């Protein structure tokens, strides 16, 4: 069985990824920050948003050093604006 996470993308991140959900390969357990780096490497148009994107793992906001494991649900949440 391959190691993957279910990647959810919202707002501008969804536009960059071209989908609201995708399966993303995971070579080994990594931190939330490392996963975001891998996603930005695969989707370079996401790089300008990297510093402002919040990462949630399994429904809760994650610290940058929080471990992400195969089978986790990871959400990329850019800043929300509006009124």
mmCIF file of the N, C-alpha and C atoms, coordinates in Angstrom:
data_MODEL
# 
_entry.id   MODEL 
# 
loop_
_atom_site.group_PDB 
_atom_site.id 
_atom_site.type_symbol 
_atom_site.label_atom_id 
_atom_site.label_alt_id 
_atom_site.label_comp_id 
_atom_site.label_asym_id 
_atom_site.label_entity_id 
_atom_site.label_seq_id 
_atom_site.pdbx_PDB_ins_code 
_atom_site.Cartn_x 
_atom_site.Cartn_y 
_atom_site.Cartn_z 
_atom_site.occupancy 
_atom_site.B_iso_or_equiv 
_atom_site.pdbx_formal_charge 
_atom_site.auth_seq_id 
_atom_site.auth_comp_id 
_atom_site.auth_asym_id 
_atom_site.auth_atom_id 
_atom_site.pdbx_PDB_model_num 
ATOM 1   N N  . UNK A 1 1  ? 0.845   -1.181 0.000  1.00 0.00 ? 1  UNK A N  1 
ATOM 2   C CA . UNK A 1 1  ? 0.000   0.000  0.000  1.00 0.00 ? 1  UNK A CA 1 
ATOM 3   C C  . UNK A 1 1  ? 0.888   1.241  0.000  1.00 0.00 ? 1  UNK A C  1 
ATOM 4   N N  . UNK A 1 2  ? 0.570   2.209  -0.844 1.00 0.00 ? 2  UNK A N  1 
ATOM 5   C CA . UNK A 1 2  ? 1.388   3.413  -0.914 1.00 0.00 ? 2  UNK A CA 1 
ATOM 6   C C  . UNK A 1 2  ? 1.036   4.357  0.228  1.00 0.00 ? 2  UNK A C  1 
ATOM 7   N N  . UNK A 1 3  ? 2.001   5.169  0.593  1.00 0.00 ? 3  UNK A N  1 
ATOM 8   C CA . UNK A 1 3  ? 1.794   6.156  1.642  1.00 0.00 ? 3  UNK A CA 1 
ATOM 9   C C  . UNK A 1 3  ? 1.274   7.434  1.015  1.00 0.00 ? 3  UNK A C  1 
ATOM 10  N N  . UNK A 1 4  ? 0.091   7.835  1.421  1.00 0.00 ? 4  UNK A N  1 
ATOM 11  C CA . UNK A 1 4  ? -0.523  9.041  0.880  1.00 0.00 ? 4  UNK A CA 1 
ATOM 12  C C  . UNK A 1 4  ? -1.278  9.773  1.984  1.00 0.00 ? 4  UNK A C  1 
ATOM 13  N N  . UNK A 1 5  ? -1.557  11.045 1.723  1.00 0.00 ? 5  UNK A N  1 
ATOM 14  C CA . UNK A 1 5  ? -2.462  11.818 2.556  1.00 0.00 ? 5  UNK A CA 1 
ATOM 15  C C  . UNK A 1 5  ? -3.574  12.340 1.658  1.00 0.00 ? 5  UNK A C  1 
ATOM 16  N N  . UNK A 1 6  ? -4.714  12.589 2.251  1.00 0.00 ? 6  UNK A N  1 
ATOM 17  C CA . UNK A 1 6  ? -5.824  13.209 1.533  1.00 0.00 ? 6  UNK A CA 1 
ATOM 18  C C  . UNK A 1 6  ? -5.646  14.710 1.706  1.00 0.00 ? 6  UNK A C  1 
ATOM 19  N N  . UNK A 1 7  ? -5.377  15.398 0.625  1.00 0.00 ? 7  UNK A N  1 
ATOM 20  C CA . UNK A 1 7  ? -5.079  16.825 0.653  1.00 0.00 ? 7  UNK A CA 1 
ATOM 21  C C  . UNK A 1 7  ? -6.324  17.604 0.238  1.00 0.00 ? 7  UNK A C  1 
ATOM 22  N N  . UNK A 1 8  ? -6.785  18.474 1.123  1.00 0.00 ? 8  UNK A N  1 
ATOM 23  C CA . UNK A 1 8  ? -7.934  19.333 0.847  1.00 0.00 ? 8  UNK A CA 1 
ATOM 24  C C  . UNK A 1 8  ? -7.427  20.751 0.643  1.00 0.00 ? 8  UNK A C  1 
ATOM 25  N N  . UNK A 1 9  ? -7.943  21.438 -0.357 1.00 0.00 ? 9  UNK A N  1 
ATOM 26  C CA . UNK A 1 9  ? -7.498  22.800 -0.648 1.00 0.00 ? 9  UNK A CA 1 
ATOM 27  C C  . UNK A 1 9  ? -8.710  23.718 -0.736 1.00 0.00 ? 9  UNK A C  1 
ATOM 28  N N  . UNK A 1 10 ? -8.557  24.903 -0.181 1.00 0.00 ? 10 UNK A N  1 
ATOM 29  C CA . UNK A 1 10 ? -9.656  25.859 -0.132 1.00 0.00 ? 10 UNK A CA 1 
ATOM 30  C C  . UNK A 1 10 ? -9.250  27.177 -0.773 1.00 0.00 ? 10 UNK A C  1 
ATOM 31  N N  . UNK A 1 11 ? -10.246 27.903 -1.267 1.00 0.00 ? 11 UNK A N  1 
ATOM 32  C CA . UNK A 1 11 ? -10.086 29.249 -1.832 1.00 0.00 ? 11 UNK A CA 1 
ATOM 33  C C  . UNK A 1 11 ? -8.960  29.288 -2.872 1.00 0.00 ? 11 UNK A C  1 
ATOM 34  N N  . UNK A 1 12 ? -8.000  30.198 -2.715 1.00 0.00 ? 12 UNK A N  1 
ATOM 35  C CA . UNK A 1 12 ? -6.916  30.357 -3.689 1.00 0.00 ? 12 UNK A CA 1 
ATOM 36  C C  . UNK A 1 12 ? -6.063  29.117 -3.842 1.00 0.00 ? 12 UNK A C  1 
ATOM 37  N N  . UNK A 1 13 ? -5.877  28.365 -2.752 1.00 0.00 ? 13 UNK A N  1 
ATOM 38  C CA . UNK A 1 13 ? -5.094  27.124 -2.837 1.00 0.00 ? 13 UNK A CA 1 
ATOM 39  C C  . UNK A 1 13 ? -5.793  26.122 -3.752 1.00 0.00 ? 13 UNK A C  1 
ATOM 40  N N  . UNK A 1 14 ? -7.107  26.067 -3.676 1.00 0.00 ? 14 UNK A N  1 
ATOM 41  C CA . UNK A 1 14 ? -7.879  25.172 -4.553 1.00 0.00 ? 14 UNK A CA 1 
ATOM 42  C C  . UNK A 1 14 ? -7.695  25.582 -6.008 1.00 0.00 ? 14 UNK A C  1 
ATOM 43  N N  . UNK A 1 15 ? -7.708  26.881 -6.259 1.00 0.00 ? 15 UNK A N  1 
ATOM 44  C CA . UNK A 1 15 ? -7.524  27.368 -7.629 1.00 0.00 ? 15 UNK A CA 1 
ATOM 45  C C  . UNK A 1 15 ? -6.156  26.969 -8.179 1.00 0.00 ? 15 UNK A C  1 
ATOM 46  N N  . UNK A 1 16 ? -5.122  27.086 -7.355 1.00 0.00 ? 16 UNK A N  1 
ATOM 47  C CA . UNK A 1 16 ? -3.763  26.742 -7.788 1.00 0.00 ? 16 UNK A CA 1 
ATOM 48  C C  . UNK A 1 16 ? -3.631  25.246 -8.038 1.00 0.00 ? 16 UNK A C  1 
ATOM 49  N N  . UNK A 1 17 ? -4.182  24.423 -7.147 1.00 0.00 ? 17 UNK A N  1 
ATOM 50  C CA . UNK A 1 17 ? -4.072  22.973 -7.291 1.00 0.00 ? 17 UNK A CA 1 
ATOM 51  C C  . UNK A 1 17 ? -4.996  22.430 -8.377 1.00 0.00 ? 17 UNK A C  1 
ATOM 52  N N  . UNK A 1 18 ? -6.020  23.197 -8.733 1.00 0.00 ? 18 UNK A N  1 
ATOM 53  C CA . UNK A 1 18 ? -6.950  22.759 -9.766 1.00 0.00 ? 18 UNK A CA 1 
ATOM 54  C C  . UNK A 1 18 ? -7.972  21.753 -9.282 1.00 0.00 ? 18 UNK A C  1 
ATOM 55  N N  . UNK A 1 19 ? -8.054  21.565 -7.971 1.00 0.00 ? 19 UNK A N  1 
ATOM 56  C CA . UNK A 1 19 ? -9.013  20.625 -7.387 1.00 0.00 ? 19 UNK A CA 1 
ATOM 57  C C  . UNK A 1 19 ? -9.173  20.960 -5.910 1.00 0.00 ? 19 UNK A C  1 
ATOM 58  N N  . UNK A 1 20 ? -10.315 20.602 -5.358 1.00 0.00 ? 20 UNK A N  1 
ATOM 59  C CA . UNK A 1 20 ? -10.523 20.837 -3.931 1.00 0.00 ? 20 UNK A CA 1 
ATOM 60  C C  . UNK A 1 20 ? -9.989  19.686 -3.086 1.00 0.00 ? 20 UNK A C  1 
ATOM 61  N N  . UNK A 1 21 ? -9.738  18.569 -3.733 1.00 0.00 ? 21 UNK A N  1 
ATOM 62  C CA . UNK A 1 21 ? -9.232  17.398 -3.007 1.00 0.00 ? 21 UNK A CA 1 
ATOM 63  C C  . UNK A 1 21 ? -8.366  16.566 -3.934 1.00 0.00 ? 21 UNK A C  1 
ATOM 64  N N  . UNK A 1 22 ? -7.255  16.070 -3.401 1.00 0.00 ? 22 UNK A N  1 
ATOM 65  C CA . UNK A 1 22 ? -6.436  15.138 -4.165 1.00 0.00 ? 22 UNK A CA 1 
ATOM 66  C C  . UNK A 1 22 ? -5.651  14.251 -3.215 1.00 0.00 ? 22 UNK A C  1 
ATOM 67  N N  . UNK A 1 23 ? -5.180  13.156 -3.747 1.00 0.00 ? 23 UNK A N  1 
ATOM 68  C CA . UNK A 1 23 ? -4.343  12.234 -2.979 1.00 0.00 ? 23 UNK A CA 1 
ATOM 69  C C  . UNK A 1 23 ? -2.899  12.626 -3.253 1.00 0.00 ? 23 UNK A C  1 
ATOM 70  N N  . UNK A 1 24 ? -2.155  12.877 -2.176 1.00 0.00 ? 24 UNK A N  1 
ATOM 71  C CA . UNK A 1 24 ? -0.781  13.357 -2.319 1.00 0.00 ? 24 UNK A CA 1 
ATOM 72  C C  . UNK A 1 24 ? 0.168   12.310 -1.758 1.00 0.00 ? 24 UNK A C  1 
ATOM 73  N N  . UNK A 1 25 ? 1.212   11.941 -2.513 1.00 0.00 ? 25 UNK A N  1 
ATOM 74  C CA . UNK A 1 25 ? 2.149   10.915 -2.039 1.00 0.00 ? 25 UNK A CA 1 
ATOM 75  C C  . UNK A 1 25 ? 2.981   11.408 -0.859 1.00 0.00 ? 25 UNK A C  1 
ATOM 76  N N  . UNK A 1 26 ? 3.275   10.492 0.024  1.00 0.00 ? 26 UNK A N  1 
ATOM 77  C CA . UNK A 1 26 ? 4.074   10.785 1.210  1.00 0.00 ? 26 UNK A CA 1 
ATOM 78  C C  . UNK A 1 26 ? 5.147   9.718  1.300  1.00 0.00 ? 26 UNK A C  1 
ATOM 79  N N  . UNK A 1 27 ? 6.407   10.105 1.084  1.00 0.00 ? 27 UNK A N  1 
ATOM 80  C CA . UNK A 1 27 ? 7.504   9.137  1.107  1.00 0.00 ? 27 UNK A CA 1 
ATOM 81  C C  . UNK A 1 27 ? 7.708   8.542  2.488  1.00 0.00 ? 27 UNK A C  1 
ATOM 82  N N  . UNK A 1 28 ? 7.527   9.362  3.502  1.00 0.00 ? 28 UNK A N  1 
ATOM 83  C CA . UNK A 1 28 ? 7.726   8.946  4.892  1.00 0.00 ? 28 UNK A CA 1 
ATOM 84  C C  . UNK A 1 28 ? 6.999   9.960  5.763  1.00 0.00 ? 28 UNK A C  1 
ATOM 85  N N  . UNK A 1 29 ? 6.781   9.637  7.026  1.00 0.00 ? 29 UNK A N  1 
ATOM 86  C CA . UNK A 1 29 ? 6.191   10.655 7.893  1.00 0.00 ? 29 UNK A CA 1 
ATOM 87  C C  . UNK A 1 29 ? 7.028   11.932 7.830  1.00 0.00 ? 29 UNK A C  1 
ATOM 88  N N  . UNK A 1 30 ? 6.358   13.070 7.886  1.00 0.00 ? 30 UNK A N  1 
ATOM 89  C CA . UNK A 1 30 ? 7.048   14.354 7.836  1.00 0.00 ? 30 UNK A CA 1 
ATOM 90  C C  . UNK A 1 30 ? 6.266   15.338 8.685  1.00 0.00 ? 30 UNK A C  1 
ATOM 91  N N  . UNK A 1 31 ? 6.782   16.533 8.824  1.00 0.00 ? 31 UNK A N  1 
ATOM 92  C CA . UNK A 1 31 ? 6.063   17.555 9.574  1.00 0.00 ? 31 UNK A CA 1 
ATOM 93  C C  . UNK A 1 31 ? 5.094   18.286 8.645  1.00 0.00 ? 31 UNK A C  1 
ATOM 94  N N  . UNK A 1 32 ? 4.185   19.036 9.238  1.00 0.00 ? 32 UNK A N  1 
ATOM 95  C CA . UNK A 1 32 ? 3.246   19.828 8.446  1.00 0.00 ? 32 UNK A CA 1 
ATOM 96  C C  . UNK A 1 32 ? 4.004   20.819 7.560  1.00 0.00 ? 32 UNK A C  1 
ATOM 97  N N  . UNK A 1 33 ? 5.060   21.418 8.104  1.00 0.00 ? 33 UNK A N  1 
ATOM 98  C CA . UNK A 1 33 ? 5.869   22.368 7.329  1.00 0.00 ? 33 UNK A CA 1 
ATOM 99  C C  . UNK A 1 33 ? 6.567   21.676 6.158  1.00 0.00 ? 33 UNK A C  1 
ATOM 100 N N  . UNK A 1 34 ? 7.102   20.490 6.396  1.00 0.00 ? 34 UNK A N  1 
ATOM 101 C CA . UNK A 1 34 ? 7.767   19.747 5.318  1.00 0.00 ? 34 UNK A CA 1 
ATOM 102 C C  . UNK A 1 34 ? 6.771   19.345 4.234  1.00 0.00 ? 34 UNK A C  1 
ATOM 103 N N  . UNK A 1 35 ? 5.569   18.954 4.638  1.00 0.00 ? 35 UNK A N  1 
ATOM 104 C CA . UNK A 1 35 ? 4.555   18.589 3.651  1.00 0.00 ? 35 UNK A CA 1 
ATOM 105 C C  . UNK A 1 35 ? 4.185   19.802 2.801  1.00 0.00 ? 35 UNK A C  1 
ATOM 106 N N  . UNK A 1 36 ? 4.017   20.950 3.439  1.00 0.00 ? 36 UNK A N  1 
ATOM 107 C CA . UNK A 1 36 ? 3.704   22.163 2.686  1.00 0.00 ? 36 UNK A CA 1 
ATOM 108 C C  . UNK A 1 36 ? 4.824   22.478 1.693  1.00 0.00 ? 36 UNK A C  1 
ATOM 109 N N  . UNK A 1 37 ? 6.062   22.266 2.100  1.00 0.00 ? 37 UNK A N  1 
ATOM 110 C CA . UNK A 1 37 ? 7.205   22.456 1.189  1.00 0.00 ? 37 UNK A CA 1 
ATOM 111 C C  . UNK A 1 37 ? 7.090   21.510 -0.015 1.00 0.00 ? 37 UNK A C  1 
ATOM 112 N N  . UNK A 1 38 ? 6.751   20.241 0.232  1.00 0.00 ? 38 UNK A N  1 
ATOM 113 C CA . UNK A 1 38 ? 6.612   19.262 -0.858 1.00 0.00 ? 38 UNK A CA 1 
ATOM 114 C C  . UNK A 1 38 ? 5.476   19.656 -1.807 1.00 0.00 ? 38 UNK A C  1 
ATOM 115 N N  . UNK A 1 39 ? 4.366   20.119 -1.234 1.00 0.00 ? 39 UNK A N  1 
ATOM 116 C CA . UNK A 1 39 ? 3.231   20.533 -2.064 1.00 0.00 ? 39 UNK A CA 1 
ATOM 117 C C  . UNK A 1 39 ? 3.635   21.735 -2.927 1.00 0.00 ? 39 UNK A C  1 
ATOM 118 N N  . UNK A 1 40 ? 4.341   22.695 -2.332 1.00 0.00 ? 40 UNK A N  1 
ATOM 119 C CA . UNK A 1 40 ? 4.791   23.872 -3.094 1.00 0.00 ? 40 UNK A CA 1 
ATOM 120 C C  . UNK A 1 40 ? 5.796   23.491 -4.176 1.00 0.00 ? 40 UNK A C  1 
ATOM 121 N N  . UNK A 1 41 ? 6.587   22.460 -3.926 1.00 0.00 ? 41 UNK A N  1 
ATOM 122 C CA . UNK A 1 41 ? 7.532   21.992 -4.952 1.00 0.00 ? 41 UNK A CA 1 
ATOM 123 C C  . UNK A 1 41 ? 6.792   21.411 -6.146 1.00 0.00 ? 41 UNK A C  1 
ATOM 124 N N  . UNK A 1 42 ? 5.704   20.723 -5.876 1.00 0.00 ? 42 UNK A N  1 
ATOM 125 C CA . UNK A 1 42 ? 4.917   20.120 -6.954 1.00 0.00 ? 42 UNK A CA 1 
ATOM 126 C C  . UNK A 1 42 ? 4.022   21.148 -7.648 1.00 0.00 ? 42 UNK A C  1 
ATOM 127 N N  . UNK A 1 43 ? 3.594   22.159 -6.897 1.00 0.00 ? 43 UNK A N  1 
ATOM 128 C CA . UNK A 1 43 ? 2.718   23.208 -7.426 1.00 0.00 ? 43 UNK A CA 1 
ATOM 129 C C  . UNK A 1 43 ? 3.367   24.570 -7.166 1.00 0.00 ? 43 UNK A C  1 
ATOM 130 N N  . UNK A 1 44 ? 4.355   24.961 -7.984 1.00 0.00 ? 44 UNK A N  1 
ATOM 131 C CA . UNK A 1 44 ? 5.115   26.195 -7.740 1.00 0.00 ? 44 UNK A CA 1 
ATOM 132 C C  . UNK A 1 44 ? 4.260   27.461 -7.657 1.00 0.00 ? 44 UNK A C  1 
ATOM 133 N N  . UNK A 1 45 ? 3.101   27.477 -8.283 1.00 0.00 ? 45 UNK A N  1 
ATOM 134 C CA . UNK A 1 45 ? 2.241   28.666 -8.208 1.00 0.00 ? 45 UNK A CA 1 
ATOM 135 C C  . UNK A 1 45 ? 1.725   28.904 -6.790 1.00 0.00 ? 45 UNK A C  1 
ATOM 136 N N  . UNK A 1 46 ? 1.867   27.919 -5.920 1.00 0.00 ? 46 UNK A N  1 
ATOM 137 C CA . UNK A 1 46 ? 1.436   28.047 -4.530 1.00 0.00 ? 46 UNK A CA 1 
ATOM 138 C C  . UNK A 1 46 ? 2.483   28.762 -3.667 1.00 0.00 ? 46 UNK A C  1 
ATOM 139 N N  . UNK A 1 47 ? 3.713   28.845 -4.144 1.00 0.00 ? 47 UNK A N  1 
ATOM 140 C CA . UNK A 1 47 ? 4.820   29.417 -3.355 1.00 0.00 ? 47 UNK A CA 1 
ATOM 141 C C  . UNK A 1 47 ? 4.514   30.823 -2.822 1.00 0.00 ? 47 UNK A C  1 
ATOM 142 N N  . UNK A 1 48 ? 3.948   31.745 -3.610 1.00 0.00 ? 48 UNK A N  1 
ATOM 143 C CA . UNK A 1 48 ? 3.685   33.084 -3.071 1.00 0.00 ? 48 UNK A CA 1 
ATOM 144 C C  . UNK A 1 48 ? 2.732   33.084 -1.868 1.00 0.00 ? 48 UNK A C  1 
ATOM 145 N N  . UNK A 1 49 ? 1.923   32.058 -1.723 1.00 0.00 ? 49 UNK A N  1 
ATOM 146 C CA . UNK A 1 49 ? 0.950   31.979 -0.630 1.00 0.00 ? 49 UNK A CA 1 
ATOM 147 C C  . UNK A 1 49 ? 1.466   31.182 0.567  1.00 0.00 ? 49 UNK A C  1 
ATOM 148 N N  . UNK A 1 50 ? 2.632   30.590 0.422  1.00 0.00 ? 50 UNK A N  1 
ATOM 149 C CA . UNK A 1 50 ? 3.121   29.622 1.415  1.00 0.00 ? 50 UNK A CA 1 
ATOM 150 C C  . UNK A 1 50 ? 3.152   30.175 2.840  1.00 0.00 ? 50 UNK A C  1 
ATOM 151 N N  . UNK A 1 51 ? 3.633   31.378 3.015  1.00 0.00 ? 51 UNK A N  1 
ATOM 152 C CA . UNK A 1 51 ? 3.772   31.934 4.369  1.00 0.00 ? 51 UNK A CA 1 
ATOM 153 C C  . UNK A 1 51 ? 2.429   32.204 5.031  1.00 0.00 ? 51 UNK A C  1 
ATOM 154 N N  . UNK A 1 52 ? 1.381   32.375 4.245  1.00 0.00 ? 52 UNK A N  1 
ATOM 155 C CA . UNK A 1 52 ? 0.080   32.708 4.827  1.00 0.00 ? 52 UNK A CA 1 
ATOM 156 C C  . UNK A 1 52 ? -0.871  31.518 4.921  1.00 0.00 ? 52 UNK A C  1 
ATOM 157 N N  . UNK A 1 53 ? -0.501  30.389 4.359  1.00 0.00 ? 53 UNK A N  1 
ATOM 158 C CA . UNK A 1 53 ? -1.372  29.210 4.404  1.00 0.00 ? 53 UNK A CA 1 
ATOM 159 C C  . UNK A 1 53 ? -1.280  28.549 5.771  1.00 0.00 ? 53 UNK A C  1 
ATOM 160 N N  . UNK A 1 54 ? -2.440  28.243 6.339  1.00 0.00 ? 54 UNK A N  1 
ATOM 161 C CA . UNK A 1 54 ? -2.498  27.455 7.573  1.00 0.00 ? 54 UNK A CA 1 
ATOM 162 C C  . UNK A 1 54 ? -2.725  26.005 7.165  1.00 0.00 ? 54 UNK A C  1 
ATOM 163 N N  . UNK A 1 55 ? -2.110  25.101 7.903  1.00 0.00 ? 55 UNK A N  1 
ATOM 164 C CA . UNK A 1 55 ? -2.255  23.667 7.647  1.00 0.00 ? 55 UNK A CA 1 
ATOM 165 C C  . UNK A 1 55 ? -3.061  23.066 8.788  1.00 0.00 ? 55 UNK A C  1 
ATOM 166 N N  . UNK A 1 56 ? -4.067  22.289 8.439  1.00 0.00 ? 56 UNK A N  1 
ATOM 167 C CA . UNK A 1 56 ? -4.843  21.553 9.434  1.00 0.00 ? 56 UNK A CA 1 
ATOM 168 C C  . UNK A 1 56 ? -4.655  20.065 9.161  1.00 0.00 ? 56 UNK A C  1 
ATOM 169 N N  . UNK A 1 57 ? -4.474  19.303 10.224 1.00 0.00 ? 57 UNK A N  1 
ATOM 170 C CA . UNK A 1 57 ? -4.310  17.856 10.112 1.00 0.00 ? 57 UNK A CA 1 
ATOM 171 C C  . UNK A 1 57 ? -5.450  17.195 10.876 1.00 0.00 ? 57 UNK A C  1 
ATOM 172 N N  . UNK A 1 58 ? -6.204  16.383 10.161 1.00 0.00 ? 58 UNK A N  1 
ATOM 173 C CA . UNK A 1 58 ? -7.335  15.667 10.753 1.00 0.00 ? 58 UNK A CA 1 
ATOM 174 C C  . UNK A 1 58 ? -8.290  16.607 11.487 1.00 0.00 ? 58 UNK A C  1 
ATOM 175 N N  . UNK A 1 59 ? -8.570  17.761 10.857 1.00 0.00 ? 59 UNK A N  1 
ATOM 176 C CA . UNK A 1 59 ? -9.583  18.675 11.364 1.00 0.00 ? 59 UNK A CA 1 
ATOM 177 C C  . UNK A 1 59 ? -9.126  19.691 12.389 1.00 0.00 ? 59 UNK A C  1 
ATOM 178 N N  . UNK A 1 60 ? -7.844  19.714 12.733 1.00 0.00 ? 60 UNK A N  1 
ATOM 179 C CA . UNK A 1 60 ? -7.342  20.682 13.716 1.00 0.00 ? 60 UNK A CA 1 
ATOM 180 C C  . UNK A 1 60 ? -6.118  21.392 13.151 1.00 0.00 ? 60 UNK A C  1 
ATOM 181 N N  . UNK A 1 61 ? -6.035  22.701 13.420 1.00 0.00 ? 61 UNK A N  1 
ATOM 182 C CA . UNK A 1 61 ? -4.852  23.433 12.968 1.00 0.00 ? 61 UNK A CA 1 
ATOM 183 C C  . UNK A 1 61 ? -3.601  22.775 13.525 1.00 0.00 ? 61 UNK A C  1 
ATOM 184 N N  . UNK A 1 62 ? -2.587  22.665 12.679 1.00 0.00 ? 62 UNK A N  1 
ATOM 185 C CA . UNK A 1 62 ? -1.353  21.961 13.047 1.00 0.00 ? 62 UNK A CA 1 
ATOM 186 C C  . UNK A 1 62 ? -0.217  22.950 13.282 1.00 0.00 ? 62 UNK A C  1 
ATOM 187 N N  . UNK A 1 63 ? 0.618   22.637 14.236 1.00 0.00 ? 63 UNK A N  1 
ATOM 188 C CA . UNK A 1 63 ? 1.873   23.371 14.418 1.00 0.00 ? 63 UNK A CA 1 
ATOM 189 C C  . UNK A 1 63 ? 2.791   22.995 13.258 1.00 0.00 ? 63 UNK A C  1 
ATOM 190 N N  . UNK A 1 64 ? 3.724   23.861 12.879 1.00 0.00 ? 64 UNK A N  1 
ATOM 191 C CA . UNK A 1 64 ? 4.642   23.522 11.781 1.00 0.00 ? 64 UNK A CA 1 
ATOM 192 C C  . UNK A 1 64 ? 5.419   22.232 12.025 1.00 0.00 ? 64 UNK A C  1 
ATOM 193 N N  . UNK A 1 65 ? 5.702   21.917 13.297 1.00 0.00 ? 65 UNK A N  1 
ATOM 194 C CA . UNK A 1 65 ? 6.486   20.720 13.611 1.00 0.00 ? 65 UNK A CA 1 
ATOM 195 C C  . UNK A 1 65 ? 5.630   19.485 13.896 1.00 0.00 ? 65 UNK A C  1 
ATOM 196 N N  . UNK A 1 66 ? 4.321   19.602 13.702 1.00 0.00 ? 66 UNK A N  1 
ATOM 197 C CA . UNK A 1 66 ? 3.434   18.455 13.941 1.00 0.00 ? 66 UNK A CA 1 
ATOM 198 C C  . UNK A 1 66 ? 3.634   17.393 12.861 1.00 0.00 ? 66 UNK A C  1 
ATOM 199 N N  . UNK A 1 67 ? 3.683   16.146 13.278 1.00 0.00 ? 67 UNK A N  1 
ATOM 200 C CA . UNK A 1 67 ? 3.926   15.051 12.338 1.00 0.00 ? 67 UNK A CA 1 
ATOM 201 C C  . UNK A 1 67 ? 2.678   14.744 11.512 1.00 0.00 ? 67 UNK A C  1 
ATOM 202 N N  . UNK A 1 68 ? 2.900   14.511 10.235 1.00 0.00 ? 68 UNK A N  1 
ATOM 203 C CA . UNK A 1 68 ? 1.857   14.087 9.303  1.00 0.00 ? 68 UNK A CA 1 
ATOM 204 C C  . UNK A 1 68 ? 2.194   12.667 8.890  1.00 0.00 ? 68 UNK A C  1 
ATOM 205 N N  . UNK A 1 69 ? 1.185   11.791 8.967  1.00 0.00 ? 69 UNK A N  1 
ATOM 206 C CA . UNK A 1 69 ? 1.405   10.377 8.653  1.00 0.00 ? 69 UNK A CA 1 
ATOM 207 C C  . UNK A 1 69 ? 0.499   9.937  7.500  1.00 0.00 ? 69 UNK A C  1 
ATOM 208 N N  . UNK A 1 70 ? 0.863   8.837  6.911  1.00 0.00 ? 70 UNK A N  1 
ATOM 209 C CA . UNK A 1 70 ? 0.048   8.255  5.848  1.00 0.00 ? 70 UNK A CA 1 
ATOM 210 C C  . UNK A 1 70 ? -1.379  8.060  6.354  1.00 0.00 ? 70 UNK A C  1 
ATOM 211 N N  . UNK A 1 71 ? -2.339  8.415  5.513  1.00 0.00 ? 71 UNK A N  1 
ATOM 212 C CA . UNK A 1 71 ? -3.740  8.264  5.863  1.00 0.00 ? 71 UNK A CA 1 
ATOM 213 C C  . UNK A 1 71 ? -4.356  9.501  6.485  1.00 0.00 ? 71 UNK A C  1 
ATOM 214 N N  . UNK A 1 72 ? -3.534  10.482 6.869  1.00 0.00 ? 72 UNK A N  1 
ATOM 215 C CA . UNK A 1 72 ? -4.061  11.710 7.463  1.00 0.00 ? 72 UNK A CA 1 
ATOM 216 C C  . UNK A 1 72 ? -4.795  12.541 6.417  1.00 0.00 ? 72 UNK A C  1 
ATOM 217 N N  . UNK A 1 73 ? -5.719  13.360 6.901  1.00 0.00 ? 73 UNK A N  1 
ATOM 218 C CA . UNK A 1 73 ? -6.388  14.348 6.066  1.00 0.00 ? 73 UNK A CA 1 
ATOM 219 C C  . UNK A 1 73 ? -5.731  15.691 6.361  1.00 0.00 ? 73 UNK A C  1 
ATOM 220 N N  . UNK A 1 74 ? -5.193  16.319 5.339  1.00 0.00 ? 74 UNK A N  1 
ATOM 221 C CA . UNK A 1 74 ? -4.466  17.579 5.501  1.00 0.00 ? 74 UNK A CA 1 
ATOM 222 C C  . UNK A 1 74 ? -5.171  18.653 4.685  1.00 0.00 ? 74 UNK A C  1 
ATOM 223 N N  . UNK A 1 75 ? -5.528  19.751 5.353  1.00 0.00 ? 75 UNK A N  1 
ATOM 224 C CA . UNK A 1 75 ? -6.196  20.857 4.675  1.00 0.00 ? 75 UNK A CA 1 
ATOM 225 C C  . UNK A 1 75 ? -5.247  22.039 4.550  1.00 0.00 ? 75 UNK A C  1 
ATOM 226 N N  . UNK A 1 76 ? -5.234  22.650 3.382  1.00 0.00 ? 76 UNK A N  1 
ATOM 227 C CA . UNK A 1 76 ? -4.480  23.882 3.137  1.00 0.00 ? 76 UNK A CA 1 
ATOM 228 C C  . UNK A 1 76 ? -5.478  25.029 3.158  1.00 0.00 ? 76 UNK A C  1 
ATOM 229 N N  . UNK A 1 77 ? -5.319  25.916 4.143  1.00 0.00 ? 77 UNK A N  1 
ATOM 230 C CA . UNK A 1 77 ? -6.298  26.974 4.356  1.00 0.00 ? 77 UNK A CA 1 
ATOM 231 C C  . UNK A 1 77 ? -5.615  28.331 4.214  1.00 0.00 ? 77 UNK A C  1 
ATOM 232 N N  . UNK A 1 78 ? -5.855  29.005 3.085  1.00 0.00 ? 78 UNK A N  1 
ATOM 233 C CA . UNK A 1 78 ? -5.279  30.339 2.902  1.00 0.00 ? 78 UNK A CA 1 
ATOM 234 C C  . UNK A 1 78 ? -6.086  31.359 3.714  1.00 0.00 ? 78 UNK A C  1 
ATOM 235 N N  . UNK A 1 79 ? -5.564  32.578 3.856  1.00 0.00 ? 79 UNK A N  1 
ATOM 236 C CA . UNK A 1 79 ? -6.319  33.603 4.576  1.00 0.00 ? 79 UNK A CA 1 
ATOM 237 C C  . UNK A 1 79 ? -7.665  33.843 3.896  1.00 0.00 ? 79 UNK A C  1 
ATOM 238 N N  . UNK A 1 80 ? -8.641  34.141 4.703  1.00 0.00 ? 80 UNK A N  1 
ATOM 239 C CA . UNK A 1 80 ? -9.983  34.394 4.186  1.00 0.00 ? 80 UNK A CA 1 
ATOM 240 C C  . UNK A 1 80 ? -10.270 35.881 4.339  1.00 0.00 ? 80 UNK A C  1 
ATOM 241 N N  . UNK A 1 81 ? -10.763 36.487 3.286  1.00 0.00 ? 81 UNK A N  1 
ATOM 242 C CA . UNK A 1 81 ? -11.112 37.906 3.326  1.00 0.00 ? 81 UNK A CA 1 
ATOM 243 C C  . UNK A 1 81 ? -12.530 38.072 2.806  1.00 0.00 ? 81 UNK A C  1 
ATOM 244 N N  . UNK A 1 82 ? -13.119 39.120 3.168  1.00 0.00 ? 82 UNK A N  1 
ATOM 245 C CA . UNK A 1 82 ? -14.460 39.387 2.674  1.00 0.00 ? 82 UNK A CA 1 
ATOM 246 C C  . UNK A 1 82 ? -15.235 40.189 3.688  1.00 0.00 ? 82 UNK A C  1 
ATOM 247 N N  . UNK A 1 83 ? -16.459 40.420 3.356  1.00 0.00 ? 83 UNK A N  1 
ATOM 248 C CA . UNK A 1 83 ? -17.230 41.239 4.281  1.00 0.00 ? 83 UNK A CA 1 
ATOM 249 C C  . UNK A 1 83 ? -18.688 41.010 4.160  1.00 0.00 ? 83 UNK A C  1 
# 
